[in-house]
Amino acid sequence: MKKIVGMVLASACMFNANAAEVKIINDSDGILNKPVFVVEGFDPLNQYSADYYAQEYASLINQVTNSGRDVVIVSFDDGAAAIENNAAELKNVINSTNAIKQGNHPNAVIGISMGGLVARWALKDMEDLGTEHETSVYISYDSPQRGANMLQDIPKRINKYIDYIDSISFGYTPSSLKDAQKAYKSPAASQMLVHGSLAKGFYKALEAKGYPNDLTRVSFVNGSRYGQSYGLTQRLEAMYYKLKIVIRNFRHTISYKGVENCDFPCDVLKNHFYDNVAGSYAPENTLNIFKDGMYVADRKNGIDFDLYRENIKNHSFIPSYSAADIRNFDISKPISDDMIYRHSPFDKVVFNSGSNLPHNFINGFGILNVLNQYHQAGTSLPSRVHKVTPLKDISGVQANRVMSPGLNVVSWPSVAGATHYEVFYSGGYNPNVTTTGNGVTVNVNINTKVYVRACNAEVCSYPDETTATYSSTEYIF
């Protein structure tokens, strides 16, 4: 059980939080009356306490408290639990803080990285339940609103090697690889990573949940807005190595590549190359962690690990489009003012640099400017009448045989705002069929992937997929 702890000149303000450690740092008046919540990011090994964040964000905290505000640091007991679970804990902390704060000044809530998703869910859930969050501004700080990207090969290789080493009674698995495996397999990582096992369901649920409305929404982006790539090419070799464990040989090439077989949030028809798009990069390169872990294994139990070639580079971790939550556009292109104004759900988007920055970069002066603008009593709510509702993904694509085997009518429910639809498929005829109705006849072979997306004059949705299969009597989807 973690507790809320008063600090500095705070009056007695200590209460229990179910599964979070909370540290209150007051300004010079010693009164909790202008709370600024700082919600931690992904912490899969639960290494970081509220005290750690008080030191890590000391510059930011000093700027905030010197401006006459109080800082409330929130560190979860399980920093890799499902987003919605930690959102429930954050709701408890906000409610408890509101119960003891003095005056009627509103709160500000800053979610760092994963904390931006947790805060979004918590604040919106409070509105849905009719609970006053008493918050005037929500800041999403380089948060994966549409997913985070890591090199896909690494989790596969780590799992394979750990499973094999563990099967050998005298094998030694480096703690770094064990820790990496634990992080990748955690509920939060499975939700946030674009190739994670829970990503599709989570992001659809997050989209359905929406954003809190009764406050100003601000996003800080550590990636470039100008489409600045990392200079990578598809399938560029990152590492080529040989690993011999007892009698088993592993030879692998790890490459930079796009997201394969993804349903969300990338458009498979555009073949987005996520590793190379503009975005913040992970401060600790996962390839280096992997390589170092294998060297440790080599020293500990005589594994023959020969690194023949390496070309380890940074790659996009939180794409800029993800942090700004702009969907239905080509993520390799620059982000225009019009795209932010009309297509981002945020009222203000702050790009911290024209270049791609490390994900852990904190712009304290920028945050203070936002607080000075929006963390005020009586701040009016922004108008969002100019925001364009993004096209929903098509769901429920179906096909029924109407004539001879292989000839099917593909149909789907209509999508609000769509003017036409595009049908793509492999193994058949007339690819890229465009139709204005809710159905089109196409030739489909067995085991053929069919994609349908909704479009208007500006954008298309991400495509929904179905696959034709064969039975003894008919073709079915």
C-alpha angles and dihedrals in degrees: 000000000000124000141211108250126199114222142188108359095349119141118230102303109147125139138151124266117199099230109352139081112224127191121191117205111188129205120242095287091065092223124121100226108120107043121193109188117210109196118200125239132227112330106167095170094042090235098143126075131190087261090056092053090047087061097037092052096034094127092050092044092050091051092049096046092043087058090060098262133121124233122221111192115201120199117175125225088229108034092186101046120125112292094242092051094056089042087062089053091049090052089056091051093049092048092047092048092048089053094059104031118105125233128009102277110138126245129246119214121203117188114196112211106308087013088070090063092044092050093046092053094044096048093045091047090053090053091048090052094046093247116145110237089184090215126143100183135028117196120198106197112204089318123169096243089162100024144292124253129220130167105281097213095062100070090046093051094044092051092047095049096043092049091050096044091047090053089062109079094216096041123121122211115200114240090233091063092044090050092048091051091050091051095049093047096047119114094245094050091046088054100043104039112088090228093041120128093239099037100099095050094040097051092046088052091046091051091049089049091054128186132308108265107193096075142041115280118214129179126199114202124199093189126082121266092210100076090256107177130205092240092252127140128210111277093005106165112252099172135359115188146152122226124188118192111183101300098346123094124202120191117178145164116208111205139186108247146148127270109285125213092357123166097183144063098351128070106237090200091064092046093222113207099215097181091064105039124106111279145110118292129228109262090223110048108229092214091060091049090051093048093047091049092054091050089054090050089050092054095043103051109009098261109169103234115173117180106201101173137004133185101172113178137161116265135191112287104169106022113220090237089056095050091048091041096228111157138185094036132106102268093209091067128087117267111244129207089247092055090053094044097047108021108033116082088217120098091213131019119196118197108201095206144356086245134061110271132195113276093241095057111124121201100205095174091050092051091049091052090053091048091050089053103041109015094081135114111260095017107166120236116252121247115243100183089117093058115109115222107235118241111262120237112259113251133188099035108182138179131199127191111244105170132358122356110289098029110104139167109230114206139172141171117276119260121222112248096017119131097183142357134229125215121200126179142156130231095027140078136277099021120200096036112184120207136172095205137069095261143034134183115238135164110249127186124208117284091015121152113227122193126193125186134178120234142185131181092288111032147002128227124241109276126254114222135215131170129222114229133181133240129179092262107029150356113263137181 
